């Protein structure tokens, strides 16, 4: 899916979408609450890999992202565990 405000039905990849709660991969999209991979996206609550994204609470790898509470690899990100 590319563009659009509501992409609830999109389950594969979202690019530049406003609402992608079910997409597996998100690029420049919002509300990617179930995405596995996020790039430039928000609400990546379950993503394992985050790049330039926000709310990557479960991510193991974070680059330029926020809220990487569980990341083992952090680059220029916030919320990473203190080692």
mmCIF file of the N, C-alpha and C atoms, coordinates in Angstrom:
data_MODEL
# 
_entry.id   MODEL 
# 
loop_
_atom_site.group_PDB 
_atom_site.id 
_atom_site.type_symbol 
_atom_site.label_atom_id 
_atom_site.label_alt_id 
_atom_site.label_comp_id 
_atom_site.label_asym_id 
_atom_site.label_entity_id 
_atom_site.label_seq_id 
_atom_site.pdbx_PDB_ins_code 
_atom_site.Cartn_x 
_atom_site.Cartn_y 
_atom_site.Cartn_z 
_atom_site.occupancy 
_atom_site.B_iso_or_equiv 
_atom_site.pdbx_formal_charge 
_atom_site.auth_seq_id 
_atom_site.auth_comp_id 
_atom_site.auth_asym_id 
_atom_site.auth_atom_id 
_atom_site.pdbx_PDB_model_num 
ATOM 1   N N  . UNK A 1 1  ? 0.846  -1.196 0.000  1.00 0.00 ? 1  UNK A N  1 
ATOM 2   C CA . UNK A 1 1  ? 0.000  0.000  0.000  1.00 0.00 ? 1  UNK A CA 1 
ATOM 3   C C  . UNK A 1 1  ? 0.880  1.245  0.000  1.00 0.00 ? 1  UNK A C  1 
ATOM 4   N N  . UNK A 1 2  ? 0.483  2.219  -0.764 1.00 0.00 ? 2  UNK A N  1 
ATOM 5   C CA . UNK A 1 2  ? 1.217  3.475  -0.813 1.00 0.00 ? 2  UNK A CA 1 
ATOM 6   C C  . UNK A 1 2  ? 0.238  4.626  -0.629 1.00 0.00 ? 2  UNK A C  1 
ATOM 7   N N  . UNK A 1 3  ? 0.523  5.476  0.354  1.00 0.00 ? 3  UNK A N  1 
ATOM 8   C CA . UNK A 1 3  ? -0.336 6.631  0.583  1.00 0.00 ? 3  UNK A CA 1 
ATOM 9   C C  . UNK A 1 3  ? -1.674 6.251  1.180  1.00 0.00 ? 3  UNK A C  1 
ATOM 10  N N  . UNK A 1 4  ? -2.492 7.247  1.369  1.00 0.00 ? 4  UNK A N  1 
ATOM 11  C CA . UNK A 1 4  ? -3.815 7.005  1.918  1.00 0.00 ? 4  UNK A CA 1 
ATOM 12  C C  . UNK A 1 4  ? -3.867 7.237  3.407  1.00 0.00 ? 4  UNK A C  1 
ATOM 13  N N  . UNK A 1 5  ? -5.062 7.541  3.883  1.00 0.00 ? 5  UNK A N  1 
ATOM 14  C CA . UNK A 1 5  ? -5.206 7.882  5.291  1.00 0.00 ? 5  UNK A CA 1 
ATOM 15  C C  . UNK A 1 5  ? -5.540 6.672  6.143  1.00 0.00 ? 5  UNK A C  1 
ATOM 16  N N  . UNK A 1 6  ? -6.283 5.724  5.595  1.00 0.00 ? 6  UNK A N  1 
ATOM 17  C CA . UNK A 1 6  ? -6.661 4.557  6.383  1.00 0.00 ? 6  UNK A CA 1 
ATOM 18  C C  . UNK A 1 6  ? -6.290 3.289  5.637  1.00 0.00 ? 6  UNK A C  1 
ATOM 19  N N  . UNK A 1 7  ? -5.245 2.615  6.102  1.00 0.00 ? 7  UNK A N  1 
ATOM 20  C CA . UNK A 1 7  ? -4.785 1.392  5.454  1.00 0.00 ? 7  UNK A CA 1 
ATOM 21  C C  . UNK A 1 7  ? -4.919 0.201  6.396  1.00 0.00 ? 7  UNK A C  1 
ATOM 22  N N  . UNK A 1 8  ? -6.025 0.144  7.091  1.00 0.00 ? 8  UNK A N  1 
ATOM 23  C CA . UNK A 1 8  ? -6.251 -0.946 8.035  1.00 0.00 ? 8  UNK A CA 1 
ATOM 24  C C  . UNK A 1 8  ? -6.203 -2.294 7.335  1.00 0.00 ? 8  UNK A C  1 
ATOM 25  N N  . UNK A 1 9  ? -6.634 -2.334 6.076  1.00 0.00 ? 9  UNK A N  1 
ATOM 26  C CA . UNK A 1 9  ? -6.706 -3.596 5.342  1.00 0.00 ? 9  UNK A CA 1 
ATOM 27  C C  . UNK A 1 9  ? -5.354 -4.037 4.802  1.00 0.00 ? 9  UNK A C  1 
ATOM 28  N N  . UNK A 1 10 ? -4.372 -3.146 4.825  1.00 0.00 ? 10 UNK A N  1 
ATOM 29  C CA . UNK A 1 10 ? -3.060 -3.473 4.283  1.00 0.00 ? 10 UNK A CA 1 
ATOM 30  C C  . UNK A 1 10 ? -2.277 -4.333 5.265  1.00 0.00 ? 10 UNK A C  1 
ATOM 31  N N  . UNK A 1 11 ? -1.922 -5.559 4.859  1.00 0.00 ? 11 UNK A N  1 
ATOM 32  C CA . UNK A 1 11 ? -1.226 -6.475 5.756  1.00 0.00 ? 11 UNK A CA 1 
ATOM 33  C C  . UNK A 1 11 ? 0.226  -6.695 5.360  1.00 0.00 ? 11 UNK A C  1 
ATOM 34  N N  . UNK A 1 12 ? 0.630  -6.256 4.184  1.00 0.00 ? 12 UNK A N  1 
ATOM 35  C CA . UNK A 1 12 ? 2.006  -6.496 3.725  1.00 0.00 ? 12 UNK A CA 1 
ATOM 36  C C  . UNK A 1 12 ? 2.917  -5.335 4.077  1.00 0.00 ? 12 UNK A C  1 
ATOM 37  N N  . UNK A 1 13 ? 2.977  -4.344 3.205  1.00 0.00 ? 13 UNK A N  1 
ATOM 38  C CA . UNK A 1 13 ? 3.864  -3.207 3.433  1.00 0.00 ? 13 UNK A CA 1 
ATOM 39  C C  . UNK A 1 13 ? 3.133  -1.900 3.203  1.00 0.00 ? 13 UNK A C  1 
ATOM 40  N N  . UNK A 1 14 ? 3.441  -0.927 4.046  1.00 0.00 ? 14 UNK A N  1 
ATOM 41  C CA . UNK A 1 14 ? 2.850  0.397  3.909  1.00 0.00 ? 14 UNK A CA 1 
ATOM 42  C C  . UNK A 1 14 ? 3.953  1.416  3.665  1.00 0.00 ? 14 UNK A C  1 
ATOM 43  N N  . UNK A 1 15 ? 3.738  2.298  2.696  1.00 0.00 ? 15 UNK A N  1 
ATOM 44  C CA . UNK A 1 15 ? 4.677  3.380  2.433  1.00 0.00 ? 15 UNK A CA 1 
ATOM 45  C C  . UNK A 1 15 ? 3.908  4.690  2.384  1.00 0.00 ? 15 UNK A C  1 
ATOM 46  N N  . UNK A 1 16 ? 4.249  5.596  3.276  1.00 0.00 ? 16 UNK A N  1 
ATOM 47  C CA . UNK A 1 16 ? 3.597  6.894  3.278  1.00 0.00 ? 16 UNK A CA 1 
ATOM 48  C C  . UNK A 1 16 ? 2.131  6.851  3.634  1.00 0.00 ? 16 UNK A C  1 
ATOM 49  N N  . UNK A 1 17 ? 1.773  5.917  4.503  1.00 0.00 ? 17 UNK A N  1 
ATOM 50  C CA . UNK A 1 17 ? 0.368  5.787  4.904  1.00 0.00 ? 17 UNK A CA 1 
ATOM 51  C C  . UNK A 1 17 ? 0.151  6.354  6.305  1.00 0.00 ? 17 UNK A C  1 
ATOM 52  N N  . UNK A 1 18 ? -1.075 6.772  6.557  1.00 0.00 ? 18 UNK A N  1 
ATOM 53  C CA . UNK A 1 18 ? -1.375 7.402  7.831  1.00 0.00 ? 18 UNK A CA 1 
ATOM 54  C C  . UNK A 1 18 ? -1.777 6.396  8.904  1.00 0.00 ? 18 UNK A C  1 
ATOM 55  N N  . UNK A 1 19 ? -2.389 5.293  8.512  1.00 0.00 ? 19 UNK A N  1 
ATOM 56  C CA . UNK A 1 19 ? -2.883 4.339  9.503  1.00 0.00 ? 19 UNK A CA 1 
ATOM 57  C C  . UNK A 1 19 ? -2.649 2.918  9.016  1.00 0.00 ? 19 UNK A C  1 
ATOM 58  N N  . UNK A 1 20 ? -1.598 2.273  9.527  1.00 0.00 ? 20 UNK A N  1 
ATOM 59  C CA . UNK A 1 20 ? -1.239 0.920  9.074  1.00 0.00 ? 20 UNK A CA 1 
ATOM 60  C C  . UNK A 1 20 ? -1.125 -0.052 10.226 1.00 0.00 ? 20 UNK A C  1 
ATOM 61  N N  . UNK A 1 21 ? -2.198 -0.288 10.952 1.00 0.00 ? 21 UNK A N  1 
ATOM 62  C CA . UNK A 1 21 ? -2.094 -1.129 12.147 1.00 0.00 ? 21 UNK A CA 1 
ATOM 63  C C  . UNK A 1 21 ? -1.768 -2.589 11.857 1.00 0.00 ? 21 UNK A C  1 
ATOM 64  N N  . UNK A 1 22 ? -1.986 -3.050 10.636 1.00 0.00 ? 22 UNK A N  1 
ATOM 65  C CA . UNK A 1 22 ? -1.796 -4.466 10.342 1.00 0.00 ? 22 UNK A CA 1 
ATOM 66  C C  . UNK A 1 22 ? -0.654 -4.767 9.382  1.00 0.00 ? 22 UNK A C  1 
ATOM 67  N N  . UNK A 1 23 ? 0.037  -3.744 8.923  1.00 0.00 ? 23 UNK A N  1 
ATOM 68  C CA . UNK A 1 23 ? 1.136  -3.965 7.985  1.00 0.00 ? 23 UNK A CA 1 
ATOM 69  C C  . UNK A 1 23 ? 2.334  -4.607 8.675  1.00 0.00 ? 23 UNK A C  1 
ATOM 70  N N  . UNK A 1 24 ? 3.058  -5.460 7.939  1.00 0.00 ? 24 UNK A N  1 
ATOM 71  C CA . UNK A 1 24 ? 4.248  -6.114 8.470  1.00 0.00 ? 24 UNK A CA 1 
ATOM 72  C C  . UNK A 1 24 ? 5.455  -5.191 8.356  1.00 0.00 ? 24 UNK A C  1 
ATOM 73  N N  . UNK A 1 25 ? 5.494  -4.404 7.283  1.00 0.00 ? 25 UNK A N  1 
ATOM 74  C CA . UNK A 1 25 ? 6.599  -3.483 7.055  1.00 0.00 ? 25 UNK A CA 1 
ATOM 75  C C  . UNK A 1 25 ? 6.058  -2.077 6.860  1.00 0.00 ? 25 UNK A C  1 
ATOM 76  N N  . UNK A 1 26 ? 6.654  -1.115 7.550  1.00 0.00 ? 26 UNK A N  1 
ATOM 77  C CA . UNK A 1 26 ? 6.203  0.268  7.437  1.00 0.00 ? 26 UNK A CA 1 
ATOM 78  C C  . UNK A 1 26 ? 7.353  1.183  7.034  1.00 0.00 ? 26 UNK A C  1 
ATOM 79  N N  . UNK A 1 27 ? 7.088  2.051  6.062  1.00 0.00 ? 27 UNK A N  1 
ATOM 80  C CA . UNK A 1 27 ? 8.047  3.063  5.652  1.00 0.00 ? 27 UNK A CA 1 
ATOM 81  C C  . UNK A 1 27 ? 7.332  4.405  5.601  1.00 0.00 ? 27 UNK A C  1 
ATOM 82  N N  . UNK A 1 28 ? 7.835  5.367  6.343  1.00 0.00 ? 28 UNK A N  1 
ATOM 83  C CA . UNK A 1 28 ? 7.230  6.707  6.380  1.00 0.00 ? 28 UNK A CA 1 
ATOM 84  C C  . UNK A 1 28 ? 5.730  6.646  6.651  1.00 0.00 ? 28 UNK A C  1 
ATOM 85  N N  . UNK A 1 29 ? 5.340  5.797  7.583  1.00 0.00 ? 29 UNK A N  1 
ATOM 86  C CA . UNK A 1 29 ? 3.927  5.626  7.894  1.00 0.00 ? 29 UNK A CA 1 
ATOM 87  C C  . UNK A 1 29 ? 3.665  5.806  9.386  1.00 0.00 ? 29 UNK A C  1 
ATOM 88  N N  . UNK A 1 30 ? 2.379  5.917  9.727  1.00 0.00 ? 30 UNK A N  1 
ATOM 89  C CA . UNK A 1 30 ? 1.998  6.102  11.112 1.00 0.00 ? 30 UNK A CA 1 
ATOM 90  C C  . UNK A 1 30 ? 1.144  4.942  11.611 1.00 0.00 ? 30 UNK A C  1 
ATOM 91  N N  . UNK A 1 31 ? 1.126  4.824  12.940 1.00 0.00 ? 31 UNK A N  1 
ATOM 92  C CA . UNK A 1 31 ? 0.318  3.812  13.625 1.00 0.00 ? 31 UNK A CA 1 
ATOM 93  C C  . UNK A 1 31 ? 0.625  2.395  13.158 1.00 0.00 ? 31 UNK A C  1 
ATOM 94  N N  . UNK A 1 32 ? 1.929  2.069  13.083 1.00 0.00 ? 32 UNK A N  1 
ATOM 95  C CA . UNK A 1 32 ? 2.356  0.733  12.641 1.00 0.00 ? 32 UNK A CA 1 
ATOM 96  C C  . UNK A 1 32 ? 2.485  -0.199 13.836 1.00 0.00 ? 32 UNK A C  1 
ATOM 97  N N  . UNK A 1 33 ? 1.385  -0.392 14.550 1.00 0.00 ? 33 UNK A N  1 
ATOM 98  C CA . UNK A 1 33 ? 1.451  -1.073 15.839 1.00 0.00 ? 33 UNK A CA 1 
ATOM 99  C C  . UNK A 1 33 ? 1.818  -2.547 15.745 1.00 0.00 ? 33 UNK A C  1 
ATOM 100 N N  . UNK A 1 34 ? 1.679  -3.160 14.576 1.00 0.00 ? 34 UNK A N  1 
ATOM 101 C CA . UNK A 1 34 ? 2.023  -4.571 14.438 1.00 0.00 ? 34 UNK A CA 1 
ATOM 102 C C  . UNK A 1 34 ? 3.154  -4.822 13.454 1.00 0.00 ? 34 UNK A C  1 
ATOM 103 N N  . UNK A 1 35 ? 3.768  -3.773 12.970 1.00 0.00 ? 35 UNK A N  1 
ATOM 104 C CA . UNK A 1 35 ? 4.848  -3.939 11.997 1.00 0.00 ? 35 UNK A CA 1 
ATOM 105 C C  . UNK A 1 35 ? 6.066  -4.613 12.616 1.00 0.00 ? 35 UNK A C  1 
ATOM 106 N N  . UNK A 1 36 ? 6.767  -5.413 11.809 1.00 0.00 ? 36 UNK A N  1 
ATOM 107 C CA . UNK A 1 36 ? 7.989  -6.072 12.250 1.00 0.00 ? 36 UNK A CA 1 
ATOM 108 C C  . UNK A 1 36 ? 9.192  -5.178 11.957 1.00 0.00 ? 36 UNK A C  1 
ATOM 109 N N  . UNK A 1 37 ? 9.121  -4.457 10.842 1.00 0.00 ? 37 UNK A N  1 
ATOM 110 C CA . UNK A 1 37 ? 10.200 -3.558 10.457 1.00 0.00 ? 37 UNK A CA 1 
ATOM 111 C C  . UNK A 1 37 ? 9.649  -2.167 10.208 1.00 0.00 ? 37 UNK A C  1 
ATOM 112 N N  . UNK A 1 38 ? 10.271 -1.173 10.830 1.00 0.00 ? 38 UNK A N  1 
ATOM 113 C CA . UNK A 1 38 ? 9.813  0.204  10.691 1.00 0.00 ? 38 UNK A CA 1 
ATOM 114 C C  . UNK A 1 38 ? 10.944 1.105  10.210 1.00 0.00 ? 38 UNK A C  1 
ATOM 115 N N  . UNK A 1 39 ? 10.631 1.943  9.231  1.00 0.00 ? 39 UNK A N  1 
ATOM 116 C CA . UNK A 1 39 ? 11.569 2.955  8.766  1.00 0.00 ? 39 UNK A CA 1 
ATOM 117 C C  . UNK A 1 39 ? 10.818 4.273  8.660  1.00 0.00 ? 39 UNK A C  1 
ATOM 118 N N  . UNK A 1 40 ? 11.257 5.256  9.410  1.00 0.00 ? 40 UNK A N  1 
ATOM 119 C CA . UNK A 1 40 ? 10.608 6.558  9.350  1.00 0.00 ? 40 UNK A CA 1 
ATOM 120 C C  . UNK A 1 40 ? 9.151  6.528  9.751  1.00 0.00 ? 40 UNK A C  1 
ATOM 121 N N  . UNK A 1 41 ? 8.811  5.635  10.666 1.00 0.00 ? 41 UNK A N  1 
ATOM 122 C CA . UNK A 1 41 ? 7.409  5.452  11.026 1.00 0.00 ? 41 UNK A CA 1 
ATOM 123 C C  . UNK A 1 41 ? 7.170  5.662  12.520 1.00 0.00 ? 41 UNK A C  1 
ATOM 124 N N  . UNK A 1 42 ? 5.886  5.672  12.891 1.00 0.00 ? 42 UNK A N  1 
ATOM 125 C CA . UNK A 1 42 ? 5.543  5.910  14.287 1.00 0.00 ? 42 UNK A CA 1 
ATOM 126 C C  . UNK A 1 42 ? 4.714  4.767  14.856 1.00 0.00 ? 42 UNK A C  1 
ATOM 127 N N  . UNK A 1 43 ? 4.642  4.730  16.178 1.00 0.00 ? 43 UNK A N  1 
ATOM 128 C CA . UNK A 1 43 ? 3.886  3.703  16.901 1.00 0.00 ? 43 UNK A CA 1 
ATOM 129 C C  . UNK A 1 43 ? 4.320  2.291  16.523 1.00 0.00 ? 43 UNK A C  1 
ATOM 130 N N  . UNK A 1 44 ? 5.636  2.081  16.400 1.00 0.00 ? 44 UNK A N  1 
ATOM 131 C CA . UNK A 1 44 ? 6.167  0.765  16.020 1.00 0.00 ? 44 UNK A CA 1 
ATOM 132 C C  . UNK A 1 44 ? 6.329  -0.113 17.252 1.00 0.00 ? 44 UNK A C  1 
ATOM 133 N N  . UNK A 1 45 ? 5.228  -0.331 17.961 1.00 0.00 ? 45 UNK A N  1 
ATOM 134 C CA . UNK A 1 45 ? 5.269  -0.968 19.269 1.00 0.00 ? 45 UNK A CA 1 
ATOM 135 C C  . UNK A 1 45 ? 5.851  -2.369 19.271 1.00 0.00 ? 45 UNK A C  1 
ATOM 136 N N  . UNK A 1 46 ? 5.703  -3.106 18.168 1.00 0.00 ? 46 UNK A N  1 
ATOM 137 C CA . UNK A 1 46 ? 6.142  -4.499 18.142 1.00 0.00 ? 46 UNK A CA 1 
ATOM 138 C C  . UNK A 1 46 ? 7.279  -4.746 17.165 1.00 0.00 ? 46 UNK A C  1 
ATOM 139 N N  . UNK A 1 47 ? 7.753  -3.717 16.508 1.00 0.00 ? 47 UNK A N  1 
ATOM 140 C CA . UNK A 1 47 ? 8.806  -3.895 15.508 1.00 0.00 ? 47 UNK A CA 1 
ATOM 141 C C  . UNK A 1 47 ? 10.084 -4.439 16.130 1.00 0.00 ? 47 UNK A C  1 
ATOM 142 N N  . UNK A 1 48 ? 10.770 -5.319 15.406 1.00 0.00 ? 48 UNK A N  1 
ATOM 143 C CA . UNK A 1 48 ? 12.041 -5.840 15.888 1.00 0.00 ? 48 UNK A CA 1 
ATOM 144 C C  . UNK A 1 48 ? 13.191 -4.979 15.388 1.00 0.00 ? 48 UNK A C  1 
ATOM 145 N N  . UNK A 1 49 ? 12.983 -4.306 14.260 1.00 0.00 ? 49 UNK A N  1 
ATOM 146 C CA . UNK A 1 49 ? 14.007 -3.426 13.711 1.00 0.00 ? 49 UNK A CA 1 
ATOM 147 C C  . UNK A 1 49 ? 13.408 -2.061 13.429 1.00 0.00 ? 49 UNK A C  1 
ATOM 148 N N  . UNK A 1 50 ? 14.037 -1.031 13.974 1.00 0.00 ? 50 UNK A N  1 
ATOM 149 C CA . UNK A 1 50 ? 13.537 0.329  13.799 1.00 0.00 ? 50 UNK A CA 1 
ATOM 150 C C  . UNK A 1 50 ? 14.633 1.238  13.254 1.00 0.00 ? 50 UNK A C  1 
ATOM 151 N N  . UNK A 1 51 ? 14.277 2.029  12.248 1.00 0.00 ? 51 UNK A N  1 
ATOM 152 C CA . UNK A 1 51 ? 15.175 3.045  11.724 1.00 0.00 ? 51 UNK A CA 1 
ATOM 153 C C  . UNK A 1 51 ? 14.398 4.344  11.604 1.00 0.00 ? 51 UNK A C  1 
ATOM 154 N N  . UNK A 1 52 ? 14.879 5.378  12.266 1.00 0.00 ? 52 UNK A N  1 
ATOM 155 C CA . UNK A 1 52 ? 14.224 6.680  12.204 1.00 0.00 ? 52 UNK A CA 1 
ATOM 156 C C  . UNK A 1 52 ? 12.742 6.583  12.563 1.00 0.00 ? 52 UNK A C  1 
ATOM 157 N N  . UNK A 1 53 ? 12.443 5.783  13.576 1.00 0.00 ? 53 UNK A N  1 
ATOM 158 C CA . UNK A 1 53 ? 11.056 5.560  13.961 1.00 0.00 ? 53 UNK A CA 1 
ATOM 159 C C  . UNK A 1 53 ? 10.842 5.850  15.443 1.00 0.00 ? 53 UNK A C  1 
ATOM 160 N N  . UNK A 1 54 ? 9.574  5.834  15.852 1.00 0.00 ? 54 UNK A N  1 
ATOM 161 C CA . UNK A 1 54 ? 9.269  6.143  17.243 1.00 0.00 ? 54 UNK A CA 1 
ATOM 162 C C  . UNK A 1 54 ? 8.509  5.006  17.916 1.00 0.00 ? 54 UNK A C  1 
ATOM 163 N N  . UNK A 1 55 ? 8.592  4.987  19.235 1.00 0.00 ? 55 UNK A N  1 
ATOM 164 C CA . UNK A 1 55 ? 7.885  4.012  20.065 1.00 0.00 ? 55 UNK A CA 1 
ATOM 165 C C  . UNK A 1 55 ? 8.258  2.570  19.732 1.00 0.00 ? 55 UNK A C  1 
ATOM 166 N N  . UNK A 1 56 ? 9.573  2.311  19.602 1.00 0.00 ? 56 UNK A N  1 
ATOM 167 C CA . UNK A 1 56 ? 10.060 0.969  19.254 1.00 0.00 ? 56 UNK A CA 1 
ATOM 168 C C  . UNK A 1 56 ? 10.296 0.143  20.516 1.00 0.00 ? 56 UNK A C  1 
ATOM 169 N N  . UNK A 1 57 ? 9.247  -0.071 21.293 1.00 0.00 ? 57 UNK A N  1 
ATOM 170 C CA . UNK A 1 57 ? 9.375  -0.669 22.618 1.00 0.00 ? 57 UNK A CA 1 
ATOM 171 C C  . UNK A 1 57 ? 9.968  -2.069 22.615 1.00 0.00 ? 57 UNK A C  1 
ATOM 172 N N  . UNK A 1 58 ? 9.737  -2.849 21.557 1.00 0.00 ? 58 UNK A N  1 
ATOM 173 C CA . UNK A 1 58 ? 10.181 -4.238 21.522 1.00 0.00 ? 58 UNK A CA 1 
ATOM 174 C C  . UNK A 1 58 ? 11.381 -4.453 20.607 1.00 0.00 ? 58 UNK A C  1 
ATOM 175 N N  . UNK A 1 59 ? 11.836 -3.422 19.947 1.00 0.00 ? 59 UNK A N  1 
ATOM 176 C CA . UNK A 1 59 ? 12.896 -3.580 18.952 1.00 0.00 ? 59 UNK A CA 1 
ATOM 177 C C  . UNK A 1 59 ? 14.201 -4.077 19.559 1.00 0.00 ? 59 UNK A C  1 
ATOM 178 N N  . UNK A 1 60 ? 14.894 -4.936 18.825 1.00 0.00 ? 60 UNK A N  1 
ATOM 179 C CA . UNK A 1 60 ? 16.212 -5.382 19.242 1.00 0.00 ? 60 UNK A CA 1 
ATOM 180 C C  . UNK A 1 60 ? 17.292 -4.522 18.595 1.00 0.00 ? 60 UNK A C  1 
ATOM 181 N N  . UNK A 1 61 ? 16.970 -3.950 17.438 1.00 0.00 ? 61 UNK A N  1 
ATOM 182 C CA . UNK A 1 61 ? 17.911 -3.080 16.745 1.00 0.00 ? 61 UNK A CA 1 
ATOM 183 C C  . UNK A 1 61 ? 17.260 -1.737 16.470 1.00 0.00 ? 61 UNK A C  1 
ATOM 184 N N  . UNK A 1 62 ? 17.886 -0.678 16.953 1.00 0.00 ? 62 UNK A N  1 
ATOM 185 C CA . UNK A 1 62 ? 17.340 0.666  16.785 1.00 0.00 ? 62 UNK A CA 1 
ATOM 186 C C  . UNK A 1 62 ? 18.390 1.601  16.194 1.00 0.00 ? 62 UNK A C  1 
ATOM 187 N N  . UNK A 1 63 ? 17.987 2.361  15.187 1.00 0.00 ? 63 UNK A N  1 
ATOM 188 C CA . UNK A 1 63 ? 18.845 3.387  14.610 1.00 0.00 ? 63 UNK A CA 1 
ATOM 189 C C  . UNK A 1 63 ? 18.030 4.662  14.478 1.00 0.00 ? 63 UNK A C  1 
ATOM 190 N N  . UNK A 1 64 ? 18.501 5.735  15.073 1.00 0.00 ? 64 UNK A N  1 
ATOM 191 C CA . UNK A 1 64 ? 17.802 7.031  15.002 1.00 0.00 ? 64 UNK A CA 1 
ATOM 192 C C  . UNK A 1 64 ? 16.345 6.910  15.433 1.00 0.00 ? 64 UNK A C  1 
ATOM 193 N N  . UNK A 1 65 ? 16.080 6.115  16.461 1.00 0.00 ? 65 UNK A N  1 
ATOM 194 C CA . UNK A 1 65 ? 14.705 5.885  16.883 1.00 0.00 ? 65 UNK A CA 1 
ATOM 195 C C  . UNK A 1 65 ? 14.507 6.218  18.360 1.00 0.00 ? 65 UNK A C  1 
ATOM 196 N N  . UNK A 1 66 ? 13.251 6.148  18.810 1.00 0.00 ? 66 UNK A N  1 
ATOM 197 C CA . UNK A 1 66 ? 12.943 6.488  20.187 1.00 0.00 ? 66 UNK A CA 1 
ATOM 198 C C  . UNK A 1 66 ? 12.276 5.327  20.916 1.00 0.00 ? 66 UNK A C  1 
ATOM 199 N N  . UNK A 1 67 ? 12.334 5.389  22.246 1.00 0.00 ? 67 UNK A N  1 
ATOM 200 C CA . UNK A 1 67 ? 11.697 4.407  23.123 1.00 0.00 ? 67 UNK A CA 1 
ATOM 201 C C  . UNK A 1 67 ? 12.149 2.980  22.843 1.00 0.00 ? 67 UNK A C  1 
ATOM 202 N N  . UNK A 1 68 ? 13.456 2.804  22.607 1.00 0.00 ? 68 UNK A N  1 
ATOM 203 C CA . UNK A 1 68 ? 14.006 1.476  22.308 1.00 0.00 ? 68 UNK A CA 1 
ATOM 204 C C  . UNK A 1 68 ? 14.334 0.746  23.605 1.00 0.00 ? 68 UNK A C  1 
ATOM 205 N N  . UNK A 1 69 ? 13.320 0.455  24.395 1.00 0.00 ? 69 UNK A N  1 
ATOM 206 C CA . UNK A 1 69 ? 13.512 -0.051 25.749 1.00 0.00 ? 69 UNK A CA 1 
ATOM 207 C C  . UNK A 1 69 ? 14.238 -1.380 25.841 1.00 0.00 ? 69 UNK A C  1 
ATOM 208 N N  . UNK A 1 70 ? 14.167 -2.210 24.803 1.00 0.00 ? 70 UNK A N  1 
ATOM 209 C CA . UNK A 1 70 ? 14.750 -3.546 24.871 1.00 0.00 ? 70 UNK A CA 1 
ATOM 210 C C  . UNK A 1 70 ? 15.865 -3.764 23.856 1.00 0.00 ? 70 UNK A C  1 
ATOM 211 N N  . UNK A 1 71 ? 16.255 -2.732 23.161 1.00 0.00 ? 71 UNK A N  1 
ATOM 212 C CA . UNK A 1 71 ? 17.235 -2.889 22.084 1.00 0.00 ? 71 UNK A CA 1 
ATOM 213 C C  . UNK A 1 71 ? 18.584 -3.381 22.587 1.00 0.00 ? 71 UNK A C  1 
ATOM 214 N N  . UNK A 1 72 ? 19.174 -4.311 21.842 1.00 0.00 ? 72 UNK A N  1 
ATOM 215 C CA . UNK A 1 72 ? 20.518 -4.772 22.145 1.00 0.00 ? 72 UNK A CA 1 
ATOM 216 C C  . UNK A 1 72 ? 21.527 -3.999 21.305 1.00 0.00 ? 72 UNK A C  1 
ATOM 217 N N  . UNK A 1 73 ? 21.068 -3.476 20.180 1.00 0.00 ? 73 UNK A N  1 
ATOM 218 C CA . UNK A 1 73 ? 21.913 -2.640 19.332 1.00 0.00 ? 73 UNK A CA 1 
ATOM 219 C C  . UNK A 1 73 ? 21.240 -1.293 19.148 1.00 0.00 ? 73 UNK A C  1 
ATOM 220 N N  . UNK A 1 74 ? 21.886 -0.257 19.669 1.00 0.00 ? 74 UNK A N  1 
ATOM 221 C CA . UNK A 1 74 ? 21.304 1.079  19.603 1.00 0.00 ? 74 UNK A CA 1 
ATOM 222 C C  . UNK A 1 74 ? 22.281 2.044  18.944 1.00 0.00 ? 74 UNK A C  1 
ATOM 223 N N  . UNK A 1 75 ? 21.793 2.777  17.959 1.00 0.00 ? 75 UNK A N  1 
ATOM 224 C CA . UNK A 1 75 ? 22.606 3.797  17.316 1.00 0.00 ? 75 UNK A CA 1 
ATOM 225 C C  . UNK A 1 75 ? 21.817 5.094  17.290 1.00 0.00 ? 75 UNK A C  1 
ATOM 226 N N  . UNK A 1 76 ? 22.310 6.091  17.987 1.00 0.00 ? 76 UNK A N  1 
ATOM 227 C CA . UNK A 1 76 ? 21.676 7.407  17.977 1.00 0.00 ? 76 UNK A CA 1 
ATOM 228 C C  . UNK A 1 76 ? 20.193 7.328  18.322 1.00 0.00 ? 76 UNK A C  1 
ATOM 229 N N  . UNK A 1 77 ? 19.864 6.482  19.296 1.00 0.00 ? 77 UNK A N  1 
ATOM 230 C CA . UNK A 1 77 ? 18.471 6.292  19.677 1.00 0.00 ? 77 UNK A CA 1 
ATOM 231 C C  . UNK A 1 77 ? 18.264 6.593  21.159 1.00 0.00 ? 77 UNK A C  1 
ATOM 232 N N  . UNK A 1 78 ? 17.005 6.678  21.566 1.00 0.00 ? 78 UNK A N  1 
ATOM 233 C CA . UNK A 1 78 ? 16.694 6.972  22.955 1.00 0.00 ? 78 UNK A CA 1 
ATOM 234 C C  . UNK A 1 78 ? 15.987 5.796  23.614 1.00 0.00 ? 78 UNK A C  1 
ATOM 235 N N  . UNK A 1 79 ? 16.041 5.787  24.936 1.00 0.00 ? 79 UNK A N  1 
ATOM 236 C CA . UNK A 1 79 ? 15.342 4.771  25.704 1.00 0.00 ? 79 UNK A CA 1 
ATOM 237 C C  . UNK A 1 79 ? 16.039 3.428  25.748 1.00 0.00 ? 79 UNK A C  1 
ATOM 238 N N  . UNK A 1 80 ? 17.258 3.363  25.236 1.00 0.00 ? 80 UNK A N  1 
ATOM 239 C CA . UNK A 1 80 ? 17.994 2.097  25.196 1.00 0.00 ? 80 UNK A CA 1 
ATOM 240 C C  . UNK A 1 80 ? 18.430 1.679  26.598 1.00 0.00 ? 80 UNK A C  1 
ATOM 241 N N  . UNK A 1 81 ? 18.464 0.366  26.846 1.00 0.00 ? 81 UNK A N  1 
ATOM 242 C CA . UNK A 1 81 ? 18.888 -0.120 28.170 1.00 0.00 ? 81 UNK A CA 1 
ATOM 243 C C  . UNK A 1 81 ? 20.323 0.296  28.473 1.00 0.00 ? 81 UNK A C  1 
ATOM 244 N N  . UNK A 1 82 ? 20.556 0.641  29.701 1.00 0.00 ? 82 UNK A N  1 
ATOM 245 C CA . UNK A 1 82 ? 21.919 0.989  30.112 1.00 0.00 ? 82 UNK A CA 1 
ATOM 246 C C  . UNK A 1 82 ? 22.733 -0.291 30.243 1.00 0.00 ? 82 UNK A C  1 
ATOM 247 N N  . UNK A 1 83 ? 23.896 -0.309 29.650 1.00 0.00 ? 83 UNK A N  1 
ATOM 248 C CA . UNK A 1 83 ? 24.725 -1.518 29.690 1.00 0.00 ? 83 UNK A CA 1 
ATOM 249 C C  . UNK A 1 83 ? 25.887 -1.322 30.630 1.00 0.00 ? 83 UNK A C  1 
# 
